Amino acid sequence: MAEQTSEIKSLHPGMFFKKEDIRRFRDNCKKDAIAAEILHRIRNDADKAMKSPLPQWSARWEFDTGSIGQLNLGAVATEAFRFVTATALLYLLEGNEQYARKAVDITLTYCSFDFWTSPRFFIDYRLPWRGTLETRIICQIAACCYDWLYDFMSFEERDRIRFCLAYKGVQPLIQDWADSYTRLPLISHNKPWGNWWSVSIGGAGIGALALLGEHPLAERWLKLCKEGIEWFFNFEGASVPKVDPELYQEPEGTYYPQNFDSQGGYYEGLNYLEGVLVNMFLFTEPYKNIMGEDLFSPDLMRKVCDFILYNSVKVNGSMRGINFDDCRAGFANSATVTSLLASKLRHEGMQWYFKSSRNNFNDKSLFGFMELPAFTLIWYDPDLEASDPQNPQPVKVYPSVGWASMRSGWGGGDVMLGLKCGATAGHAHPDAGSFVLYYKEKCLVMDAGCCGYEMPEQNQYYQNSIAHNVALVYGKGQTKRLPGEIKSHAGVGECAMVCANAAAPYEGMLDRFNRRVLFLDRKYYVILDELESKEASAFEWLLHFDGKLENTDKGFLVTQDDARLLAKFIEPEQFLYHLEKGYRPMHEDLSALQTAEEKHACLEEIDYLRLKPAVPANRQAFVTVLYPHSSGDTLPVIRSIRNGECHGVEIDRGSAVEIAVFNTGESSLSIASSAGVIETDAKAAGIVFRKASGPACGTGGCSCEVASFVMESGSYLKFNGKELYRIPVKETVAYSFHKA
């Protein structure tokens, strides 16, 4: 390929920064402590690279890490990407040519490989894959080395990298994924069903940008990548058609929702959102710099920031994400992602997240390979103020992906419950209706997350309903095909509710599974469950707790340091329970390559609670109070209230009383509590009362005033005969009688 000299040479570096930006990076490291920390991390990666041997080809790269001594090309290349970007950027910052030489040598070694795909994709698949996640990573390596070290390399080195990037990297990815004329006839390749699509096409895009003006097909490749990424972000969801099972493993009818919903939720969870964003930014940022068009959608990304914030908590002083789906324990969105979101959007909350995750830089249990320190330094803006989020919505719902967050705040003493009732396919789990609960920076009700994909426990336990806080029917759970849904939600002031329909994933075992979660006084939660099957069934209710469990006269008590959770089961009145062994969320050391045997040794057994009614029935109500508190706190008086098919609970906390009720029948609800008589045509309601000085509830003459309420599918609410609220049609609403 002929060298185009001065005109092209002047464009490099230009994908992520220009030569004049190097001084700004140096100045940031001198004036800002966090930038200096990032530089220290870059130096550590560079020093490790200098001591590491060059990569070697293997005739059989394993799926994950497999047997002892056999590594995964993707994992090896990911580490190499850190090495190349660290050594190349350090050379530009400090001028040490040994670093540049190492980056070029690593890249040229990959150029010596016959192809940038594991042979397993030619051997294990009926239709060979030419472009994969591994191909994408090596494209990123070659593109950054070519752009950042263009002036350092010789003519022959540039020519070699340019040729291999085009024909071993970009073209195979384009042919397999982006070009409708050559795209593989596989379900995974024909529609943008999830992260693999965006990651692979994004990898081709960065390679095409590096070759723009230097390869005759680069402009066409770039157009296809742009169209593919836009389709990914606008994909509206679809069901898997009937296909040859050898070509696709998901059964016919498996539903994949839109990738991003209207509120910015991503259905594969926070871990895979991270992978999507990292690889998207590695394409969209240089595309903007070179082409002048910003593919980054500010409106969507602001919503994504909220999705990250609403589904993350502080644990022991550092941010951690809810580990729904295939997400490891201890996960946090990387500094690479949060620094760019903060700086591009001028998002002070995301800057707070970024700065609240400083301790994560060296945490071995995180997805460290998704934090690319060189890009963190490039994108970090030390001049942007950080501001912690304030005044959260009492319930925040991501409707298409089926996530809901109910929290009091982001501080050390706040509570948070995350609910999931959406897709069960792909990296999502069969866990519609499951929830987690955090209090005082402790996870008291947990999700199992995942383990190594090659480990048998991944399918036998982690991707099974028994690993989640759902219901079982005769010991059986959900399938990975049909989704649950969040039917309705409302919240204001001290009251919030979310109603989820989790019946569909049980594939006919259940005619009804409605799970309603009430958030009362922004302090605690009441779960109202309604299950129905065609014949008498042995329903089970699962609770995966983390901490010491005691069965006390107040209820089950979970203790973890000073954080405590009272789990009080109101319905059924008589139940059986036992503890069963499961696995703790896996804290995998992702800073090192581990074999399957080494990973298995990291598994830790842990108890979880299985509770069932004493007598099987075809209809069953479960009413559960989850009351977080600290040691020494006065626990409330909790009373069961019931009237026929109206079930409820009254929680008397002295100065306030809350009542949660729901109706499994067809007539309107009328139920008497110590505070008074409640009447409504709603399916469920939660009411917060404030008590004036006077007799305690239950002693007669109680003086309670309604402060706020929430009701599902109702048109009126009465208390002691007084109409508090009426509307013409039934709706799910929340109302406060004073300023929230």
N, C-alpha and C positions, 0 to 999 in steps of 0.2 A: 504494500500500500504506500503510495507516494506520500512523503512528508510535506505538509503545508506549513510553511515556516513562520514568518513573523506575525502574520495576522492571527493565526490560531494560537501561537505561543503567548500572545498578549492576553488571551482569554483565561489562562491558567495561572493560579487558581481563580475560580470564579463561581464554582457551584454553590459553596456555602459561605464563602468570604473572599475578599480581595486582599492583595498584599498590604494595602494600607490599613486593613483591619487588625493586622497582627499587633501593631503598637497598642491598640485598645485592649486586646486580650492581656498583654503584658501589664498595662496600667491597672486593669481590674485585679490582677493577682497581687499587685503591690498594695492596693488601697483597701481591699475587701477580704475578710477572713475566710468567707465561704469559697470565693474564687481561689484563694490560696490552697484550701483543702482539696478542691477539685484538681488543681495543678499537681498537688502531692499524689493524688490517686493516678493521674496520668503518668507521673514519673514512676510510680510503682509498677504500672502496667508495662511501661517502656523498659524498665530494668529487668522485669521478668521475661520480656520478649528477647532481650539481649542474651539471656542465659538459656533460653529454650531452643531445642533443635528445630530445624525446619520441618514442616509437615511432610509426611511420607504417605504415598498411595497405599491403600489396602485393597486386596482383591475381593474382600467381602466386608464392607462396612455393615455393622449391625443396626437393627431398628432403633434401639436406644443406646444402651451401653453393653447389653448382652453379657456374654461370657467374659471371664477374666482376660484382660489383655486386648480385648476387641473394642474399639471405640466407634463412635458415631461421627460421620463426616460433618453433620450439621453442628455438633457440639465443638468439634475441633476447629471448624471454620469460624464459628462465632467467637471463640477465644482469639483466633488470628485477626478478626476484624478489630477487636480491641487493641491488639498488638500493633497493627498497621496504623490505625488512626492515632494511637498514642505516640508512637515513634515518629510518625510524619509530622504531627503538630508540634512535638517537642523540638524537632529539627528546625521548624519554621520560627519557633519562639527563641531558640538559643543558638542555633547554628551548628550543632554537633553533627557532623556528617555520618558518624557511625550509626546514629538513629535512622537517618534517611536510608542508608545502605541496607539496614535490616528490614525496613518496610518494603523496599523494592525486592529484596531477595525472597521474602515470604510470598509476595505477589507473583514473582516469576516461578516460584516452586509450584504454585497452583496452576500456572500456565503450562507447566510440564505434564500435568495430569491429562489423560486422554479425553476425559469429559468431566464436567462439574456436577455429576449426579452419582449417588451410590449405585453400584451394580445391582443392588437388591431391587431397584425400580425397573430394571430390565428382566430380572429373574422371577420375582415374586408376583408380578402383575401380568394379566393376560394381554393387556395393551401396555407396552413399555412407556414409561414417563421419561421425557427428555429434559424437562425443566421442573425443578422441585424447590422446596425451601432451601436446600443446600446450594443449589445453583444461584438462588437469590443472594445468599450471604456472600458467595465468592464474587458475584457481580458488584456488590457494595465494596468489597475489598479492592477490586481492580479499579473501579471508578474513582474512589477516593485517592488511591495511590497515584493514578494517572493524572488526576487534576491537581492534587496538592504538591506532588513532587515532579511535575512536568519538566521544570527547568533543571532539576538535579539529574534526571535520567539521560542516558545516551539515546541517540537516534534508534539504535537497535532495540533497546529496552522498551522505548515507547511503542515502536512498531509491533513488538511481540505482545505487549499487554493489550494494545488496541485490537489486534487480530483476534486474540483469545476472548477478550471481552465480547466482541461482536458474535463470534461463531460458537463458542462454548457456553456463553452466558445469555446474552440478550436474545439471540435468535431462537434457541430452544424454548425459552420462557414465552416468547411471543407466539411461537407456533402452537405450543400446548395450551395456552390460556387466553391470549388476547385477540388472536386473529380468528374470526368466525369461519374462515375458509379452511383452516388447518387445525382448529381446536380439537382436542381429544373428545371422542364421542362418549364421554362419561358424565354422569350427573354432576359430579364435583366440579367439572370444567365447563359445563354448559350454562350454568347460572352462578352468580356470585353468592353462594350459600353461606360463606363464612370467611374466617380470617385467611385461609390458605390462598384464596383468590386475590385479595388485596395485597398480601405480602409478596406473592410471586410476581404480580404485575408491577407492584411498586419497585421490586428489585430490577426488573427489566427497564423500568423508567429511568432509574438513576444511571444505569449503564448507557441507555440511549442518549441521555443528556451529556454524558462524558464524551460521546462520539459525535455529537452534533457538529456538522460542518466538516467532519473528518471521515464520514462513512456515508455512502449514497443512500442507504436505507434508514439512517438514523431518524430522519424527519418522519417517515411513515411509522416506524416503531413507536416514536414518541406520541403520535396521534392515536394509535391503538391503545397505548398505556393510559393516556388521558381519558379516553372513552371508557376503558375498563374500570378505572377508579371511580369515575362519575356514576357508572352503573352500580357499582358496589354500594355507594352511599345512598343511591335512590332505589335500591332493590326493595320491593314491597312484600316479599315472602312468597312461598309456594310449597306445594306438597310433592313428594317424590312420586313420579309415575311408575307404572309397572315396567321393570327393566330386568335384564339378565342379572341374577344375583352375583355372578362372577365379576360383573362390572361395577356393582355398587352394593354395599353391605346393608344399607338401610332398607327396611321393608316398605312396600308400597303404601302410600298414604302418610308416611312420616312428614310431619309439618315443620318447616323451617320458617320462622317469622322474618320480618324485615330486619336487616342488620342493626340499624339505628332507628329507634322509635321517635315519636314527635317530641319527646322530652329529653332526647340525647342518651337514652339507655341503650346498652349494647348487650345482645342476648347471650353471648358466650361467656359473659362475666368479666370481671376486672382484669384478670390475668391476660386473657386474649384481647381485651381492649387495649392493653399495654402494647402487645405485639402489633396490633393494627396501627396504633398511633405512631409508634416508633418508625415503622417502615413507611407509613404514609408521609410523615414529616421528612424522611430521608429522600422522598421523591418530590413532594410539593414545594419544599423550601428552595432547592436548586432550580426547580421549574420556574418559580417566581423570579429568581435572580437572573436566569438566563432568558426566559421567554417573556417576562414582564407581566404574566398573568398569574394571579393568586388562586390556586385551586383549594386553598384553605378556606372553609366556610366559617366565618366568625359567629354567625347565629347558631349553627349546629355545635361548634366547639365550646361556646359558652354553656350550652346545655350539657355537653359532655363534662365540663368542669363541675357542674352541679351534681351530675351522676356520680362522679368520683367523690366529691365532698360528702354528699348525703349517704353514701355507702362506705364510708371510711370512719374509723374511730382512732383515738389515741390509746395505745396500749403501752404501758410502762414508758411513757414520754415520747413515743414515736408513732407516726401514723401507720395504720394497718388497714387493709381493705377487707370487706366481707368476702370470705372464701367460698361463695357459692360456685357450683360447677367445677370444672377441672382447674382449680386454683389452689396452690400450695398454702399451707399454714404460714402465717407471718408475712404474707404478700403485701407490698406497698407499691403504688405507682412510682416509677423511677424518677430520679432527678432530671433525666434527659427529657422525659415527656412533660413534667410539671414546669420545668424552667422555660420551655418553649411556649406552653400554653399561657404562662404568666406574662412573659415578655410581649408576645404577639397581641394578646387581648388586653394588656395592662390590667390583669386580673389579680387584685391584691389578695384575694382568698387563696388562689392557686400559689401565689408567692409564699403565703403562710404555710400551705401544705408542703411546698418545697423546703422551706426552712425548718419546718417541724419534722422533716425526715432526714436531717443531717446525720443522725445516728445510724441511718440505714446504709451509709456509704460502705461500711465494712461488715455488714451483717451477712454471714455466710448462708443463712437460711432463705434469703430472698432470691428472686430471679435476677441475680447480679449481671447475667449476660445481657439483659435488656437495658442496663444502665451503661451508657457509652460516655465515659467522662470527657472525651475530646469534644463531643457535641454538646454536652452539658456546659462546658466552658464557653463554647461558641455562642450558645443561645441564652446563657444566664445574664440578666440585667441587674447588677447590684444596686442601681439607683431606684428601682421600683420598690415602693413601700409594701410591707406585708401587713395584712389585716385579717384577724381570725373571723370566721363566719359568725354572724349574730342572728338571733330571732328566727330560728328555722320554722318552716311550715310544720304543723303538728303531724301531718301525713303528706309525704311526697311520693307520687306514684309514677312509674314508668310503664305505661299501659300495654304496649305491644310486647315488650320483653317480660312483663309480669313481675316486676320488682316493686316493693314499697318500703319506705323508710319512715319510722315513727320515732322521733327523738326530741329530747328537751334542749339539746345544745351539743357543743363540741368540747366542753370543759371536763375537768377531771372528775367532777361529781355528777355528771349528766348520765341519763339513761338513753339507750338506743335499741330498738327492735327492728330487724330487717326481715321482711317476708318475701318469699319467692313463689310465684304461681304462674309460670309461663311455659316456655318450650322445654321439652324433655329430650330433644334430639341432639346428635353430635356431641359437643363438649358440655352441653347441659345435661343434668342428671334427672332421673325419675323421682323428683322431689317436690312436685306441685303442692303448695301449701306449707312447705317447711319454713322455719324461722330460726333466727339467732338472737341472742340478747346480751347486751353489754351494760356494765355498770361500774363506775369508778375505775375505768381503764382495765377492766377484767372481762373476759368472755365467759359468762356463766352458763349460757345455753349455746351449744356450738354446732357447726357444720363440719363434716369429716373432710371436705375438700377432695383431694386426690393423692395418689402416690405415683411412682414410676409407671408409665403406661405399659411397660413390658412385664410388670409384676402381676401375678394371678389375683392378688387382693384388689387390684383396680376394678376388675369386672365382678369379682365375687362379693366384694363389700362396698368399696367407695362409690362405685357407680350403681348402687342398689338402694332401693327404698329403705332398707333396714339401717342405713347409715345416716338417715335424715329424720327430722322431727315431723313425721307424717303419721297416717293411720295405715294399719294392715288389715287385711280381710283373710281370716284363716291362715295367718302368717305370710300372706302374699302381698306384694306391693304393686307399684306402677310399672308400666312398660315405657320404653324409650321410643314413642311414636307420636302420640297425640298430646297437645299442650293443655295445661290448665289456663285459667284466665282470672284477672281481677275484674270483678263485675261492677263494683262501685266503691266510692270512697268519699269522705267529707271530713272536714276538721276546722275548728276555730276555737280560740281561747283555750279552755282546759279540756276539750273533748275532741276526739278524732276516732274514726272507724275506717277500716278497710274490709271489704267482703270479697272473698276469693272462692271460685268454683274449681275444685280440684278433682271432679269426678271422671272426666274424660280419660286421663291416663290410666285408670284402672281397667279400661277395656271391657266394660260390661259387668264387672264384679260389683260395682256400686252404681245405683241409680242417682244418688245424690251424695255429694260431700261439699257442703258449704262451710267454709272456715271464716269466721268473723273475728277480727282482732280490734278491741277497744283500747284506746290510750286515754287514761283518765287522770285529770289534774296534772298532766305532763310528768307523772311520777311512776305509774305502774300500768299493767296490762291485764285485760280479761279476754280469754279466748273462748268463743262460743262456737261449738262444732255441731253440725247436723249431718248424720250419716244415715243412708237408707239403701237397702238391697232388696232383691225380690224375695229372698227367703232368709230365715233366721241365720245370722252369721256371727262368728266370733270376731268382733272388732277389737283392735288393739291400738293404743295411743302411745306414741314413742316420745321420750324426752332424753336427748343427749346432753348431759350436763358436764361441766368441768369444775371439779372441786370435790370436797368431801360431802357426801350425801347422808343425811339423817332423817329418819321418819319420826317426827315429833308429834305431840298432841295438837300443834298448830297446823301441821302439814309437813310436806317434805322440805327440808332445809338444805340448800347448797351453800357451802362456805368456801371462799377462796380469799385468804388474808382477811382484810376488813370488809370486803364486798360479800354480801349475802343475798340469797334469793329464796323467798318462800314460795313454794309451788303448792297451792291449795286446790284439791280436786273437789268440786261441789257436786257435779254430776259425772258419772253415776254415783248414787248414794252408797252403793255397795260395789266394791271392785276387788280384783286380785291383781297382784303385781309381783314382778321378780326382776332381778338384775341380770343382764346378759353381757357377755364380753364382745366388745367391738374394738376398733382401733382409734387411737388418738390421731388428730390431724398431723400429717407427716411433715416434720421440719427437716427437709432435705438440704444437705450441704451442696449448694449449686455452684460453689466456687471451685469445686473439684469434680473431675470425672469419676463416677463411681460405677462399679459393676452392679448387676441385679442382685448378686449375693450380698454385697455391701449395703445396698439399699434396704434389703429385707431385714438386715440386722438392726436397722433404725426404727422398724415398726414397734410400737408400744401398745399393748392391750389396755383397754379402759372400759369401765362399766357404763352401761346405759340402762334406762328404766323402760320397762314394758308393762303397761297397765291395761286391764280389760275388765268389762263388766262381769259380774258374777254369773249372769245368765245371758246366753246368746239371744239376739233379737234381730228383726229385720229393720227396725228403726232405733237409733240411739243418739242421745244428746250427750255431749261432753261440755262441761263448764269448768274452766280452770282459771284461777287467779295467779298471776306471776307478779310478786311484790318484791322488787329490789330494795335493799336497805343496808344500813351499816350496823356493826355490832353495837349494842347498847340502845338502838332505836326502839321505841315503843311500837309493837306490832298492832295493826288494826283489829277490830272485832269483825269477823267475816261470818255472815249469816246466809244460809240458803233460803231463797224465797221461791215459791212455786204455786201455780194455780192451773191444774189440768195440764194442758200442753204448753203452758207458759213457764219457761225456766228462767231463773235469775239468781243474782247474788247481790248482797248489800255489804258494802265495806265502810265501816264506821271508824273514822280516824280522829274522832274528838271534835275538832273544829270544822270538819267537813265530812260529808257522807257522799259516796258514789254508789249508784245502782246501775247494774247491767242486766238487761232482760232480752230474751228473744222467744219467738213463738214458732213452734213446730207444727201448729195447726192451721186451720183456714180462717177461723173467726178472729175478731180483733182481740188485742191483748188487754187484759185487766188483771193487775196484780197488786197485792197489798204489801207494803214494806213498813218498817218502823217509822220512816219519815212521812208516809202517807200512801194514798192509792194512785197508781199510775195507769192511765188508759191511753191507748194509741192503736192505730191500725198498721203500724210499722211492723216489719219482720223482726227488727232488733232495734234496741235503743240503749244509749248510755247517758246518764244524767249526773251532773255534779251539783250537789247542794252545799250551800254555806249555812252554818248554824249560828244563830244569835245565842246570847247567853240564855240559859234555861235548862230544862230537863234533858237528860241524855236520851238518844234514840232508844226505843224499846221500853221506855219507862212511862210513856204516856205524856201528852202535852208537848211533844217535841216541836220546836219552832225551826223549820228548815225553809230556806228560800232557794229556788233554782237559780244557779249561776250560769250554766250553759248545758247544752245537750247536743247529741247527735242521734239521728235515726236513719235507718235504712228502709227505703221503699215505703214511706208513710206520708200521710197528708195532714195528720193532726196529732197533738200531744196534750193530754190533760193531767193535772196534778191536783188531787183532792177536789175534783169537780171543776176546777178553774181551767179554762182553755188557755194554754200558753202559746200555742202555735197552730195555724191552719193555713193550708194552701189548696188550690183547686185540684191538683193531681198529686199522685204519689211520687215522691222523689227522695233521694238520699241527701240529707241536708245536715248542717251543723249550725247552731245559733248560740250566741252569747248575749246575756242580758246586761253586760257591762263591758266597758272597753277592755279588749284583750291585752 
